[in-house]
Amino acid sequence: MNLHNAAYVRSAGTPRDFLHDHKPQFAMAGRSNVGKSSVINRMLDRKNLARVGNSPGKTRQVNYFLIDDSFYLVDLPGYGYAKVTREEKQRWSQLMEAYFADGQITLGLLIVDARHKPSKDDVVMANWFQETGCPFAVVANKLDKLKRSEIQPNLALIRETLALGEDVPLIPFSAEKGDGKQALVSLVLNTLTKK
């Protein structure tokens, strides 16, 4: 599998634009300012495949990236932070709900901030994965911003707050430094081999 062979394919602004070509889809969900695009870029060793903005909320549609003609990384609109109109937030919410109801997700990747207790929106997202039986993993980004002594307590708080079962992987990750990249890539590739 050549992860460097990655290409942006499509942005879906409405459910009719969702892709249904039977390729596995790994959906990246998380707060607007958690660094989903940075995680994608680090995973693929690409600088600007997924757009990284100075202000949170750059992802406003469901963005599909095709990896080695084998599977998609799907960058979802962030929740909770972006300074946009109520109408736009409502549109994002409806788009997300439609995507989740579409049944195309192979594995959900919930990106959280390793520095903080997960937000109410993070808890809602984790609950959705658990209640629907959709397999998922949690990626605790911004690990490089923590002192070494803070890492394990913070990871324990994330696992507890999201009520994660032992079967749900929790990957400490730094999009900045690359920590956790191999663990995340291995998880994706192992999921593909089980398909």
Disulfide bonds with the S-S distance in Angstrom:
none
